[in-house]
Amino acid sequence: MNKTVNTIDSYDKTASGQQEVAENAAGLSMMERRVLILVNGENDFEKLAKLSLCDDIEGVVNRLLQLDLIEVTEPTVVEAEAPAEAANDAPESGDDTDVHAVSARDFMCSTLQTFGNRVRIAPLHKQIAETTDLESLKQLVKPWYQSISETPGGMYQADDLRKEVLDMMGGDGVDAA
């Protein structure tokens, strides 16, 4: 079965994809895993490319589709608001710090949603989601890491996820452990 990527589609994890996030058993590359974690039913192709910093997002999405780890979601009414939303996420000053902060923030929120107990992580999720600058976000890496590592699904992957988020931030001056 040959599935093709449509760049206006949004994707969601299948049951197999959710299981893969929890068990890490399919032998995915770090980039495939990162994209799978970022898939949440709302992120479209372009947002996945932006958040994952993946050079071959089409190939990665295709592979995840072929492995039946993700599926195309139905278009939503929110699509009409996408340009305004994208403008809010775009860095105003054009410097790389803002891009790193947006990518890291969205990755941290997505992983909290994937691994965390919704009630327990709600305050931290809100705090991370409202953070706009990289320095403030760096201060939240430690509580984020602790929240991920306290969950059955995240405890074995927390170190890899921390490495990914630190790489997104540029890896400098963050004490996450």
C-alpha positions as CSV (number, residue, x, y, z in Angstrom):
1,M,0.0,0.0,0.0
2,N,1.6,3.3,-1.1
3,K,0.3,6.3,0.7
4,T,1.3,9.8,-0.4
5,V,1.8,13.0,1.6
6,N,-0.5,15.9,0.9
7,T,1.2,19.0,2.4
8,I,-2.2,20.5,3.6
9,D,-3.1,17.4,5.7
10,S,-3.0,17.1,9.4
11,Y,-2.1,13.9,11.1
12,D,-3.0,11.9,14.2
13,K,-1.4,8.9,15.8
14,T,-3.1,5.5,15.3
15,A,-3.4,3.1,18.2
16,S,-0.2,1.5,16.9
17,G,1.4,5.0,16.9
18,Q,0.4,5.6,20.5
19,Q,1.7,2.2,21.5
20,E,5.0,3.0,19.7
21,V,5.4,6.2,21.6
22,A,4.9,4.4,24.9
23,E,7.1,1.3,24.1
24,N,9.7,2.5,21.5
25,A,9.8,-0.9,19.9
26,A,9.5,-0.3,16.1
27,G,13.2,0.8,15.6
28,L,12.4,4.3,14.4
29,S,15.2,6.8,13.9
30,M,15.4,9.7,16.3
31,M,13.9,12.0,13.7
32,E,11.0,9.6,12.9
33,R,10.3,9.3,16.6
34,R,10.4,13.1,17.1
35,V,7.9,13.6,14.3
36,L,5.7,10.8,15.7
37,I,5.7,12.5,19.1
38,L,4.8,15.8,17.5
39,V,1.8,14.3,15.7
40,N,-1.2,15.3,17.8
41,G,-4.2,15.6,15.4
42,E,-3.7,19.4,15.1
43,N,-0.3,19.9,13.6
44,D,-0.4,20.0,9.8
45,F,2.4,19.0,7.5
46,E,4.0,22.5,7.5
47,K,3.9,22.8,11.3
48,L,5.4,19.3,11.7
49,A,8.2,20.4,9.4
50,K,8.8,23.5,11.3
51,L,8.7,21.9,14.8
52,S,10.7,18.9,14.0
53,L,13.5,20.8,12.1
54,C,13.5,17.8,9.7
55,D,15.1,18.2,6.3
56,D,13.1,15.2,4.8
57,I,9.7,15.7,6.5
58,E,7.9,14.2,3.5
59,G,9.9,11.0,3.7
60,V,9.4,10.7,7.5
61,V,5.7,11.3,7.3
62,N,5.4,8.8,4.4
63,R,7.3,6.2,6.5
64,L,5.1,6.8,9.5
65,L,2.0,6.5,7.3
66,Q,3.3,3.3,5.7
67,L,4.0,1.8,9.1
68,D,0.4,2.7,10.1
69,L,1.7,4.8,13.1
70,I,-0.1,7.9,11.9
71,E,-3.2,8.7,9.8
72,V,-4.6,11.7,8.0
73,T,-7.2,13.6,10.1
74,E,-10.3,15.2,8.6
75,P,-9.9,18.9,7.8
76,T,-11.4,21.2,10.5
77,V,-13.1,24.6,10.5
78,V,-10.1,26.0,12.3
79,E,-8.3,25.9,8.9
80,A,-9.7,29.3,8.1
81,E,-7.8,30.8,11.1
82,A,-4.5,29.1,10.2
83,P,-2.8,32.1,8.7
84,A,-3.4,34.3,11.7
85,E,-2.3,31.5,14.0
86,A,0.9,31.0,12.0
87,A,1.6,34.7,12.2
88,N,1.4,34.5,16.0
89,D,3.9,31.7,16.1
90,A,6.3,33.3,13.7
91,P,9.3,35.1,15.2
92,E,8.7,38.8,15.2
93,S,12.4,39.8,15.3
94,G,13.5,37.2,12.8
95,D,16.3,35.9,15.0
96,D,16.9,32.2,15.6
97,T,16.2,32.3,19.3
98,D,12.5,32.8,18.7
99,V,12.4,29.9,16.2
100,H,14.2,27.6,18.8
101,A,11.8,28.7,21.5
102,V,8.7,28.0,19.5
103,S,10.0,24.6,18.4
104,A,11.1,23.6,21.9
105,R,7.9,24.9,23.5
106,D,5.7,23.0,21.1
107,F,7.8,19.8,21.5
108,M,7.6,20.1,25.3
109,C,3.8,20.6,25.3
110,S,3.3,17.7,22.9
111,T,5.4,15.3,24.9
112,L,3.6,16.4,28.1
113,Q,0.3,15.6,26.4
114,T,1.6,12.3,25.2
115,F,3.2,11.0,28.4
116,G,1.6,13.0,31.3
117,N,-1.4,12.7,33.4
118,R,-3.6,15.5,32.1
119,V,-4.6,16.7,35.5
120,R,-1.1,16.7,37.0
121,I,0.6,18.3,34.1
122,A,-2.0,21.0,33.4
123,P,-0.3,23.8,35.3
124,L,3.1,23.0,33.8
125,H,1.6,22.6,30.4
126,K,0.0,26.0,30.6
127,Q,3.2,27.6,31.9
128,I,5.2,26.1,29.0
129,A,2.5,27.0,26.4
130,E,2.5,30.6,27.6
131,T,6.3,31.0,27.5
132,T,7.5,33.1,24.6
133,D,11.3,33.5,25.2
134,L,14.0,30.9,25.2
135,E,15.6,31.9,28.5
136,S,12.3,31.4,30.4
137,L,11.7,28.2,28.6
138,K,15.1,26.9,29.6
139,Q,14.0,27.3,33.3
140,L,11.1,24.9,32.6
141,V,13.2,22.1,31.2
142,K,13.9,20.6,34.6
143,P,10.2,20.4,35.8
144,W,9.2,19.2,32.3
145,Y,11.9,16.4,32.4
146,Q,10.8,15.4,35.9
147,S,7.1,15.2,34.8
148,I,8.0,13.0,31.8
149,S,10.4,10.8,33.7
150,E,7.7,10.1,36.4
151,T,5.4,8.4,34.0
152,P,5.5,4.7,33.0
153,G,5.6,5.6,29.3
154,G,8.1,8.4,29.7
155,M,10.5,7.1,32.2
156,Y,12.5,5.1,29.7
157,Q,12.5,7.9,27.1
158,A,13.0,11.0,29.2
159,D,16.7,11.2,28.6
160,D,16.3,11.0,24.8
161,L,13.5,13.5,24.9
162,R,15.5,15.9,27.1
163,K,18.4,15.6,24.6
164,E,16.1,16.5,21.7
165,V,14.6,19.5,23.5
166,L,18.1,20.7,24.5
167,D,19.2,20.3,20.9
168,M,16.2,22.4,19.8
169,M,17.2,25.1,22.2
170,G,20.8,25.1,21.1
171,G,21.9,23.1,24.0
172,D,23.7,25.9,25.8
173,G,23.4,26.7,29.5
174,V,20.5,24.4,30.4
175,D,20.6,22.3,33.5
176,A,17.8,19.8,33.0
177,A,18.9,17.0,35.3
